Amino acid sequence: MTKTPVALLISGRGSNATALIEACKAENFPARVCIVISNNPEAPGLEVARQAGLRTQVVDHRPFGKNREAHEQALHACLTEAGAELICLAGYMRLLTPWLTSTWAGRMLNIHPSLLPSFPGLHTHERALEAGVRLHGCTVHIVTEGMDEGPVLGQAAVPVLPGDTADALAARVLKQEHRLYPAVVKHFLDKTAPACQGGEALLVG
């Protein structure tokens, strides 16, 4: 089968990137990783990608100072040169500008550790516990200009247990992230229901 070239963007350990890398090894998975890019030269996920035999690139944001768009133009050049047709943000800790989100509109996915629209942004597990919710989880969505506001492609939920800490809850959510992201990418590229129908796909585990 013809596999879609996908770029993975990371800033840290890249555990979701690892899950996608493993999924792409399957013959019937519709994607292949064409490059793994990080804004952080020390990101552990880069070595994971190298060990998997994948091409890696660092586009450090620091030399660009406050000029986010200039950094993203350098990033875009790397993506284009690598032949990427889809971007998967996998722990990429940069707030993106409208320039990049519009350039890649409909071709950039993100995984967020909450059941959006609840708890966009950072510190989602602590906020979920403070709010006293009974269900927490993760969401894969299309990236748009608004932070964590894009159309939902799939969600996975976990129960919030008595005595939960943010770390314990985060660990359970992360297991679901590793299941959800590859599943949604597959549905998205295959254009099959239900994962392409925003808000309809909910996996509970």
N, C-alpha and C positions, 0 to 999 in steps of 0.2 A: 504494500500500500504506500501511497505518497504521504509522507509525514510533513506537517507544517513546522517550519523552523521557529522555535520559541526562544526568546531571551529571558533569562532569569536575573532579576535585580535584587541584590542583597546588601546588607550593611553589617551583618554579624555572623552568627553561627550557621545560618542557612538551613535550619532543619526542615522547613517547608520546601526549600529548593531541593534538598536531598530526597524528599518524598516524590517530588516531580521527576527528578533525575531517574529514580528507580522505576517509576511508572513508565517513563519513556523507553525503557529497555524492552518492554513487551512488544511483540511484533504487531499486535492489533491496537496499540495505542497510537492515536492520530498525530502525535507531536514528537519532535526531536529537539533536544537542547542544542542550539547553535552557538550560544555564548553565555557565560555567567559574568555579570558586571557588578562591581562594588564601588561605592564612593569611599570606602574605608580600606586602605592598603593592608590593614591587619585583620580583616574579617576572616575568621576561621573557615567560613564556608567556601572561600576561594581554594583552600587546600583540598577540601572535600571534592570540589569540582575537578581539580587537577588530578586527584587520585582516580577519578572516574574517566580520565582521558579527555576531558572537555576543555575547550578554549576558554580562557579567562582574561579579563581586562579590568584594570583599575582606572576609574575616572574620578580622581580625588576632587572633592568640591572646595577644599580649602584654598588652593591657589586662585580661585575665582572670587574670593571674598564674598561680598554681598550680592554679586551679580549671578543670581540663580539661573537666569535664562542663558547666559553664556556657558555656564556649566552644563545645562541641559542640551545646548547645541552641540557641545563636544560629545555628550552621551548619545545624542541622536546620530551623530556621525558614525560612532562605533556600532550602533544598532543597525544602521543602514548598510554599513560595510560588511557586517556579519550576515546580512540577508534575513534578519528577523522579520517575521510577519505578525507576531503576537508577543506582547510583553507580559510576564507574570511577575508582579512585585511580591517578593518573598522576604518580608522583614527589611524592606528598603526604607530607612528612616529619614526620608527627605520629604518636605512639603513641596509638591510639584506646582509649577506655574501653569497658567492657562495656555502658554505657548506649547508646552509638551503635551498636556492633556488634549488639546485640540488637534495637534499634529498626529497623535495616535488615538484619536477618538474611535471608540468601538473596538479597539485592538489592544487594550491594556486592562488587565485584571488585577485585583488585589484581594488578599485575605485579611480579614479584620477579626480580632478576638472578642467579638460580642455579637449578640443577635441584633443587628441593625434593624431599625433606626435607633435602638437603645445604645447608649454609651459609645458614641463616636469619639475619635481621638485617643488619648493615652490613658493609662491606669484603669483599664476597663474592669479588671477583676476586683480591684479594691472598691471601685464605684458600684459594681454589682452587689457586693457584700453589704456595703453601706445602705444601698437602696432596699435590701431585703428581698430581692427577687428569688423565685423558686427555680427558675430555669435560666441558664446562661449558655453561652456557646460561641460559635464563630460563623462568619458570613463571607462568601466570595461574591464580589460585585464588580461591575464594570467601573473603571475609574473615570470620573468626570471632574469638572473644575472645583465643585464643592467637596470638601474633605469628607470621605466616607458617605457620600450622598448618592452614588451611582446606582443603577438598577441592580437589584439582588438577583443572582443566578442560582444560589443554593445556600442552605444553612444546615448546621448540625448543632444539636442541643445536648446539654448535660444537666443533670439535676444539681442544684446547690444543696449540699449536705449540712446537717447540723454540725457546728464547730469547724466549718471550713475556714481555711486561711486562703489568702490570695495566692500563695504559692501552690497549695494543693489544688485549688480550683483551676489555676493556670495549667497545671500538668495534665489534668483531665481534658481540658479544652484543647490543648496542643495535640493530644492523641487524635481528636476528632478533626483538627485542622489537617493532619497528615492523611486522613482518609478522604476528607471533603475536597481538598484542592484538586488532586488528580481526577476525581470523579467529575467535578464540574468542568475542568478543562476538556476532558474527553467529550462530554455532552455538548459543550460549547462549539468545539471543532467539528463534531459529527452533526451538529444542528439537530439533535434529537430531543424530544420531550422526556421528562418534564424540566430538566435542569435549565433549559434555555428560557423557560417561562418564569420570569422574576416573581419570587415570593411563593411559588408553589412547591418547591423542593425542600423538604425538612427531614433530615436524618436524626434520629434520636438514639444515643448510645452512651 
